[in-house]
Amino acid sequence: MTLLDERPAPQNGPKPVFEGTKKRGEQTALYFFVVVPFLAFVAAIPVAWGWGLGWTDVALFLAFYVVSGLGITVGYHRLFTHSSFKANRPLRIALAIAGSLAIEGPVIRWVADHRRHHAFSDREGDPHSPWRFGETVPALMKGFWFAHVGWLFDLEHTNRDKYTPDLLRDRDIALVDRLFPLWVVTSVGLPALLGGLITMSWAGALSAFFWASLVRIFVLHHVTWSINSVCHMIGERPFSARDKSANFWPLAIVSFGESWHNMHHADPTAARHGVLRGQIDESARVIWLFEKLGWATDVRWPKPERLEKLRVTTG
C-alpha cells in the first residue's frame, strides 16, 4: 500500500487552511535542530581559536552549504513551490533530496507553508509576517522574532491537501517527503564520516561534525529565516508588490539570490529574482545551467516588458 492509498478521501467544499497539530516528536525534533546548532555556533569562536578548524572542515562546510542551500532555493522554492521551470525526473528527485539536507522540513510541508505565505503575504493568514502585531517599535520587535523563528513553533500544520495537491500526487516527491528522517541523518552524519575518512582520525570526524553539520545548519537556517523577517522589513522596493517585501543586498550571495525578495513577490513564478544591474542570483544561474544541459525546460525567465510594468515610478 502506498502513501497515497492511505490518504483519506477528499471532501467536498473548500478545504480548511490547517490539517491538524504537530506531534510531540515533531516538536521535540524541531527544538533540537533549532537549539543545538545555535549552541554549536555560540561555541564556534572559542573552538576556532583553540583547535579543530582546518581546510577539510572549510571544504565540507562549503560543499554541504551549497548543495543544501541550492536544494532549498532552486528545488523547494523555485521549482516545487512556484513552478518556475520544469525539471526531468532525476533532477526533481535530486533537488528534493538536496533541499531536505537543509533540515528545514519535508519538501511537501515546506512548500505548503510557503504557498500559504504567498496567498496571505503580510496579511491575516500569513504564517510568518513580521507585521502581524502592528507597526509600533515594540510590535515590530516582537514581529521580527516571530517571523524569523517563532512561527516554526506554531502547533498547527498547513493543510497539504489545500496547498500541495500536485506534490501529494507525485509518487517520487511523496517518497522523498516520507524519507525525511533518512535525509536528516545523512545531513548530520555524512560530513563527520567524510571528515574522518579524509583525515583518518576521530578528531577529523568530530571537527567536521561540528563545522560542516551543526554550524552549517545554523548558518543556513538563519539565512533562510532572514528572508522571512529582514526581507519583509528592511530594504528597497523597486517593484510593485501587494506586501512589504524588500530587496536586501547584503544577503544576496549567502542566500543564493533569494534576498531580491521584492522582485520575487512582484512576480512569484519568475525563475530569476535578481533582475537589475549588479544583482547576483546564483540560483538563477544554476537553473540556466540545467536548461543548457537539457535537464530543465519551460523556464519562466522574466520578460523586459513585464518588468517595466512592475517597476515603481517615482518623481
Buried (B, 14 or more C-beta within 10 A) or exposed (E): EEEEEEEEEEEEEEBEBBBEEBEEEBBEBBEEBBEBBBEBBEEBEEBBEEEBBBEBBEBBBEBBBBBBBBBBBBBBBBBBBBBBBBBBEEBBBBBBBBBBBBBBBBBBBBBBBBBBBBBBBBEEEBBBBBBBBEEEEEBBEBBBBBBBBBBBEBEEBBBBBBBBEEBBEBEEBBEBBEBBEEBBEBBBEBBBEBBBEBBEEEEBBBBBBBBBBBBBBBBBBBBBBBBBBBBBBBBEBBBBBEBBBBBBBEBBEBBBBBBBBBBBBBBBEBBBBBBEEEBBBBBBBBBBEBBEEEBBEEBBBBEEEEBEEBEEEEE
